[in-house]
Amino acid sequence: KNVEEFKIALQLKKAEALILSQEYNKAESIINTLKATRLSLQEDAELKIIEGSLQLYQGKNDQAQETLLEAEKLLQREGILNTLSMAKALNYLGLTYFNTGKQAQAEEHILL
């Protein structure tokens, strides 16, 4: 199980790095492969954060918002609150609000 968890974590980091390198198609391929994999709730939340960031970078703000809200709910349900994962989810969510002109909601999630 630990080897499988390591492989999933590595693929999540790879997808994240590809997004930051603007290699969106490669990142999307990894995301789609991971979606078909049995994931823990925390891994699923991480995947949703990465998928939401991809959607955000692609200008798909509505989809990104929906995906990131799902990630936030998963993290809250699992009690994973004061973590880097939650910080990423809230930051990306704030950016989607900012991009869609929802200033008040953006300010609740990120410091402007």
C-alpha positions in Angstrom: 0.0 0.0 0.0 2.8 2.4 0.9 4.4 2.0 -2.6 1.1 2.7 -4.2 0.6 5.8 -2.1 4.1 7.0 -3.1 3.3 6.4 -6.8 0.1 8.4 -6.5 1.8 11.2 -4.6 4.5 11.3 -7.3 2.0 11.5 -10.1 0.1 14.3 -8.3 3.4 16.3 -8.0 4.2 15.6 -11.6 0.8 17.0 -12.7 1.3 20.0 -10.6 4.7 20.7 -12.0 3.4 20.2 -15.6 0.7 22.8 -14.9 3.3 25.3 -13.7 5.3 24.5 -16.8 2.2 25.3 -18.9 2.2 21.7 -20.2 -1.6 21.5 -19.7 -2.3 18.5 -22.0 0.3 16.3 -20.2 -1.1 17.4 -16.8 -4.6 16.7 -17.9 -3.6 13.2 -19.1 -2.1 12.4 -15.6 -5.2 13.9 -13.9 -7.5 11.7 -16.0 -5.4 8.6 -15.3 -5.6 9.3 -11.5 -9.3 9.9 -11.7 -9.7 6.2 -12.7 -7.5 5.1 -9.8 -8.8 4.2 -6.3 -7.8 7.2 -4.1 -8.0 8.0 -0.5 -10.2 11.0 0.4 -7.1 13.1 0.9 -5.6 12.0 -2.4 -8.9 12.8 -4.1 -8.9 16.2 -2.5 -5.3 16.8 -3.7 -6.3 15.7 -7.2 -9.3 18.1 -7.2 -7.0 20.9 -6.1 -4.6 20.2 -9.0 -7.5 19.8 -11.5 -9.0 23.0 -10.2 -5.7 24.8 -10.7 -5.4 23.5 -14.2 -8.9 24.7 -15.0 -8.0 28.1 -13.5 -4.9 28.4 -15.6 -7.0 27.5 -18.7 -9.4 30.2 -17.9 -12.2 27.8 -17.0 -13.2 29.8 -13.9 -16.6 28.3 -13.3 -15.3 24.7 -13.6 -12.3 25.6 -11.4 -14.6 27.0 -8.7 -16.8 23.9 -8.7 -13.8 21.6 -8.5 -12.1 23.6 -5.8 -15.2 23.8 -3.7 -15.4 20.0 -3.9 -11.8 19.8 -2.7 -12.5 22.2 0.2 -15.5 20.1 1.3 -13.5 16.9 1.2 -10.7 18.4 3.3 -13.2 19.8 5.8 -15.0 16.5 6.0 -11.7 14.8 6.8 -10.7 17.5 9.3 -7.7 18.4 7.2 -7.9 22.1 7.8 -4.5 23.8 8.7 -2.5 22.2 5.9 -0.8 23.2 2.7 -3.5 21.4 0.8 -6.3 23.6 2.3 -4.2 26.7 1.8 -3.8 25.8 -1.9 -7.5 25.1 -2.3 -8.5 28.4 -0.7 -6.0 30.4 -2.6 -7.0 28.9 -6.0 -10.6 29.3 -5.0 -10.0 33.0 -4.2 -8.4 33.5 -7.6 -11.4 32.1 -9.3 -13.6 34.5 -7.4 -11.2 37.4 -8.3 -11.2 36.4 -11.9 -15.0 36.4 -12.0 -15.4 39.8 -10.3 -16.5 38.4 -6.9 -14.3 40.8 -4.9 -15.8 40.2 -1.5 -15.6 36.4 -1.8 -12.0 36.7 -3.2 -11.0 38.7 -0.2 -12.4 36.0 2.2 -10.0 33.5 0.6 -6.9 35.4 -0.2 -5.1 38.5 0.9 -5.2 41.1 -1.8 
